[in-house]
């Protein structure tokens, strides 16, 4: 059964629907705009936005294209608005990268009844109505006339309201330029094309550290580098957190140093993971960077490099150039699944070896699925991915249980490294980024770094070493500001690698002999 509707009404209804789903945009605007101070502007902005939508749709809603364009706009807007409203995230190019590089398991972790209903009634159903609608144009000449008058009329209305208030509107948007990130579906579409440009039009691959050499040494050096997932420093009892004892296991280790002021390179794995192994600091790093990293240099000078990954996002290209037998992926179940493989490799160590353990850690929103039942120590817990349906206390408890489980894992790794022996051994743990747990209505992570809350950037970092001189050097830095910027030179320094790419000021291990 066909639904008959005129082109003009179809255009208006699309503009109404898209404007209505942009409640996140208007919520952002009115959180920064006072009705009392600017009553006319506050009342005018929705009218200006709606009018611009009508003017734009009048241009792009062409015969044979009108339905595909409408369905695409509805689909993108619906999906984006759900995740922005539910988790407080922004759909920018880095978030698009996260989506593109995720797997089915991670996608399924977001599945819940609210998402299904939202997409069904605000996405699928409107798209079906568009698909089955019969749009009446009323003849070519009449349609062109209506299209012209629609564009001119609504554009004139928007322009009139805008230019009559330029002294108020222009400064407001200059001061709040990030408003554009809330504009659906336009900003996600822009972000997608930006991601495609960065991902598929990369520059020539760059080699670094070609001058690298390793100081002669009789010491057998071992580094186990644990890269966590979604752990935030605010909930670490080693850093003063009092609600739950999230570091029950590692707090008993005398040779462990906790760094209380550590920051991540990004707020999402897709940025942080390649960035932290890169020679570039956070301020220098770009997703366009396409070059070797610290692991490539270590491998070139003779250090055996192993990557054990339990993260569903794989290694984001960091481990792509390692030997096939030195890269092992697990099923993104519990992180402890990696321990048997680690212990087996520790039985037959090379003279110099680094083993990277990439965790699934505390990845949300399904925090409850990241730890076995025996680690459900802090209760009650939020046992659903629909975080907005849980109270703050249960969300935090579930999240803290993931940190406790990771702490257990780190302690088991330390015990295994101790058992392996060696002249100079170290276990270094830090998270890739932090997490928001509902503060100010924001959940998860991935906010643009410039506006991201501190909980998404302030990460836990700790290091164990068997070497007393190195331990003393680490202890001297425990209260200093450190970050992922330190990783590149610290790894080179630990193994005694000399290259012009090495920066002694960033070496946390101090290249202690």
N, C-alpha and C positions, 0 to 999 in steps of 0.2 A: 504493500500500500504506500503510495507516494504522498508526501506532504507538500502541498503547493504553497509557495511563499515568494513574494517579490524580492528582487535583488536588493532593493533599498532596505526592506525589513530584515533580510538576511544579514546585511552589513551592520545594521544597528544592533541586532541581537548578538552578533559575534563581539562587537565592541563592548556591549554590556557584560557579556560573560567573561571576557578577558580582564576587563576592569575590575569585576567583582573578585576574581581569583588573585588579583594583585593586592590583597589585603595586607600582605607583608610589606609592600612598598609604602602604603599609606600609614601603616603602623609605624614604620621607620620615620616617615615625614613628620607625623604628629607627635612623635616622641621628642622631636627637636623644634617643633613649631607651636607657639602659643596662640590659641584662639583669641585670648584677651589682648595680646600685643599686636597681632596681625589678623583681625577678623576677616577682612576682605580676601587676603591671600589664602587663608586657611579654607575659606569657602570656595575659592576659585580654582584651586589646584585640581580637584577631582574633575571639574568641568573641562579644564584645559586638557587634562590627560585623556578623558573620554573623547573630546573633540578631535584630538590628534590621532587617536586610534581610528575613528571614523574616516578621517581624511586619508590616512595611510591605507586602510582596507579598501577604500573607494578606488585607489590606484592599483593595488595588487590583486583584487578580486576580479580577475578576468575570466571570460568563458573558457571552460575546460581546465582552468587552473584554480578556480575559486574553491572547489571542494578539497583538493589536496592541500592547498595553503591553509584553509580553515582547520582541517583535521590535524595538520602538523602543529599549528599554533595552539590548538586546544590541548593536544597530547603533551607537548613540551611544558606548557603553562601548568597543567594539572599535576604532572609528576614533580616539577620543580617546586610548586607551591606546597605540596605535601611535605617534602623533605625540609624545606625552609621553615614551614610552620611547626613541624613535629620536632625537629632537632636544632633549629636555629642556625643552619649552615648556609653558605653562599655557594651558588653554582658557578664557579669560575673555572678557568682553564685547568688548574691543578686538581679541582674536584672532578672534572671531566676525565683527567688522566687516571685518577683513582678508580673511577667507574670502568674505564676502558681496560684497566689492568687487573680487575678483580676476577674472581672465579664464581662458579655456581654456588658453592657453599656459603660464601660471604654474602651473595645476593639473597639467598634463602634466609639468612639470619635477620634480614630486615622484614621478612614476610610476617604480617600479622593481620587480624580481622579489620582493623581500622584502615590499613593501607588498601586492602582488597575492596572495602566499601567505598573508600574515597576515589580510587581509580575507576571503579565500576560506575558510580553515579555521576562523578564529575569529569570523567575521562571517556570511558567506553560508550556510555549511553549518549552523551552529546555528539560524539563522533558518528555513532550509528544514525542519529537524527539528521546530521549533515549528509551522510552517505545516501540516505533514502529520500532526501528532500528534492523536490523539483523546483528549481529556481527559475522564475519567470522574468525575462528581460524586457518584454514588451516591444520588440523590434529594435534594430540596430540604431536608428536615429534617436529614438526615444531613450534607449539605454545610455547612449553617449551623452545626451542632454542631462539625464538624471545623475550620471556619474560625475559630470563636470560641476553641476550645481551642488552635489553632495560634497565634493572636495572643496570647492570655493567657500561654501557656507560654513562648514565645520572648521576649515583652516582659518577663515576670517574671524570666527568666534574665538578660537584659541589665541590667535595673534592679537586680537583686540584686548582680551583679558590679560595677556602676557605683557604687552607693551605699555599698558596703562599702569603696570606695577613693577616695572623693571628695577626701580630703586630698591624694592624689597625682595623680589624674586631672584634676581641675578646674584646679589651677595649671599643669599641663603643657599643657593645651589653651589656656589663657589666654596663656601665653608663646609658644605656637606656633599662633596662631589661623589662620595661612595654610594649615594642614593641610586646611581645607575645600576649597581650590582643587584638591586631588588626588582628591576624592571623586567617583567616576564611577558612574553617568551624571549625578548630581544637580547638580554644579556647572556642567557645560556646559549643561544644561537651564536652570538659573537664569541663566547668562550670556546665553543666547539670548533669553530673555524680557526681560532688561535691555536688550539691544541693540535689540530691536524697539521697546521703549518709548522709547528715546533717538532712534531713527532715524525713526519714523513718528508720533511725538507731539511734534514740535518746537514750541518757543514761537514767537511772532510774530517775523518777520525784523526785525533792528535795523540802522538806518543809523547810521554814526559819521562824525565829522570833517566835519559839514555846514558848519562855520565855516572850513574849510581854504582857504588862499590860497597862491599861490606868489610868492616874491620876484621882482621884475623883474630880468632878467639877459640880457646879450647872449651869454653862454656857451651853447654847444651841449653838453648833458650826456647822456652815454650810460652806462648800467649794464647789463652782461650778468651776470645772476645765475644761477649754475649750482647747482642743487640735486641733490646726489649721492644715491646709494642704497646703504645698507648698508656704508658705509666706516667703519672704526674707526681711531682715531688711533694705537693701539698698533702698527700695521703701517706707519706712515708714516716713511720715512727722514728727512724734514724734521724730524721730532720725535725723532730719535735711534734709530730702528729700524735694526738692523745686519744682519739675516739676508739680506735682499734689497733692492736699490736700487729702491724703489717710486716714487721721485720723480726719476727720471733726467732727465726733460725740464724740469720746472719749476724745479729747483734752480739752473739756469743763468740764470734771469730776475732781474736786479738790482732791479727795481721790484716784487718780490713779497714779501709779508709773511705768514709762517706763524704762526698762533696756537696755541700748544702746550697751552692749557688751555681747550678749548671743550666745551660740553655740549649735548646735544639736549633737546628738549622732551618727547619720548616715546621709546619703544623700537620703534615701528612707524610706517610711513608714514601710516596712517589717522589717527593722533594728531598726529604731528610736523608734517606738511605744513600742515594748517589752523592748527595752533597757532603755528608760526613766523611766519606772515603776519598772525596776529591781534594786536590791541593788548594782549591779555592775556599776562601772563608765565606761565611754566610752573606756578607755584604757584596762579595764578588761573584758568588755563584748564580748561574742562570740555568734554567731547564734546557736551554739551547746548547749547553756545554756537552761536547761529545769527545771525550778523551779518556786516556788511561787514568787509573787511580792508585791508591797506596798498595793494594793487593797486587797489581801488575808489576810495580817496582820491586816488591818483596819477592815475588816469583822470579823475576829476572836476575836477582842477585843470589838466588839459590835457597831461599826460604821456602819450605813446603807450605802451600796454602790450601786449606780445606774449608769448604762451606757446607754446613749442615743446616738446612732450612725447613722450618715447620710453619712458616708464614704463608698464608694463602696467596699473597701477592708476589711470591718468588723473590728474586734478588734485585729486581729493577735494573738489570743490566750490569750490576757491580761484579758478579761472578762469571760473566759470560765467557771470559778468556781463560778460565782455569781448566785444568785437565779434567776430562769427563769423569774419571774415577775419583776425583777429589771434590765432586759436587754431589750431594745427596739430599733429595727432597723427601719429606714425610707427608702425611695425609692431613695436616692441619688439625689433628686431634690434640690431645694433651701434649704439652711441651716435653714432658718426661719421656715421651716415646723416643726422643733423641738420645737419651742417656746410654742405652746399650751400645749404640754405634760409637758414641764418643769414647766410652771406656775401652772398646775394642781397638780404636785408633790410638789411644794413649799407651797401649801395650807395645806398640811398634813405632815409636817416635823417630822422626828425622833429627839431625843435629840441631837444626833450627826450624821451628814449625809454629804456624798460627792456625788455629781452628776457630772459625766464626760460627756461632750458634745464633740463628735468626728465629726469634720466638713469635708465637701467635699471641702470647702475653695476655693483655687485658682488652683485646679488640672488642668493641661494642657493635651494636647495642645489646647483643646477647651475652652479657657478662656471666650469667649463670652457667653458660655452656663451656666456660674456659677453665673450669677446675672440677676435679672429681668430688663426689659427695662427702668424702672424709675431710675435705678442706672447706666445707660450709660451716665455718667457725663463727662467723658474725651474722646474726639473724635479727629480724626477718630479712629476707632477700627478695629482690625483684626478679621473678622467674619468667619474664617475658621480654621480647624485644621492643614492645610498645611502652617505652619508658614513661611517656606522659600519663599512663594509667597507674603508675606506682608513686608512692610518696618518696620524698627525698631520702629518708633514712634507709629504706629498703634498697634503693638504687646504690647508695654509698656502701652499704654492707656487701652487696653482691660484688661491687667493684673492688672493695678492700679484700675480699676473698681471692680475687684474681692476683692481687699484689702479694698476698701471703703465699699463694701457690708458686708464684715466680720466685719469691724469696727462698722457698724450699728448694726449688730447682737450682738456684745460684749456689746454695749451700752444698748441694749434692755435687755440683761441678767442682767446687773448691776441694771437697774431700777426694774426688777422683784425681784431681791434679796433684794433690799432696801424695797420694798413693803412687802416682806415676814417677815421682822423684824428679831429678834434673837439677842442674846447677842454678838456673835462674828461671823461675816460673811466675806467671801472673794470670789472674782472672780479672778482666775488666768488663764491667756491666754499665750500660746506660740505655735509656729508652730512646726511640726514634722521635717521639713527640709526646705531648701530654694529652689531656682530655678535659672536656667540660661535662659536668654532671648535673646540669639544669640550672646553674647559676645564671640569673638574668634571662631565663628561658632558653639558654643555649646548651645543647647536648653534643656529644661526640667531639669531633675535631675537624681540621681542614679549613678554618677561617683564614682569610688573607692575613699574613704575618703582621702587617701594620696595624690592624685593628683587632687581632685575636686576643682573647683574654690571657692573662699570665699563666693560667692553669694549662693552656695548650702549648706553652713554650718552656715553662720551668719543669725540668725533668730530673729524675733521680740518676745519680752516677756514683758508682763505688768501685774500688779496686782492691784486690788482694795480691800480695806478692810474698814469695819466700825469701827474697833478698832484703837484708836489713838496711843496706844503704839506700836502695830504691824506696823502701817503706818509709824511711825518714824523710826522703825527698817528697813523697806523696803527702805525708802528714803535714808538712810545712805549707801545703797548698789547699788544705781542706776547707778553709774559709774564703778562699779567693774565688773570683768569677772565672768559671771555665765554661766550655761549650763544645759543640761538635767541631768547632774550628781547630781544636787541639788534637783531634784524632789522627790526621794525616802524619804530622811530624812526630807525634808520640809513638806511633807504630814503627816508623823508620828509626827513631832514636832507640827504642827498646832492643831492636836487632842490630844496632850499630851500623846502620846504613848511612853512607856519606853521599850527598848529592846537593847540587845547588837548589833543588826544590825544598830541601829540609830547612825548617825554621826553628832554631834552638829555643826561641822565646815561647813557642807553642808546644814544646815537648814536655808533657807532664811527668814522664818517667825520667827525664833528665839525662838520658844517655850515660847513666852512672856505671862506672867500671868497677 
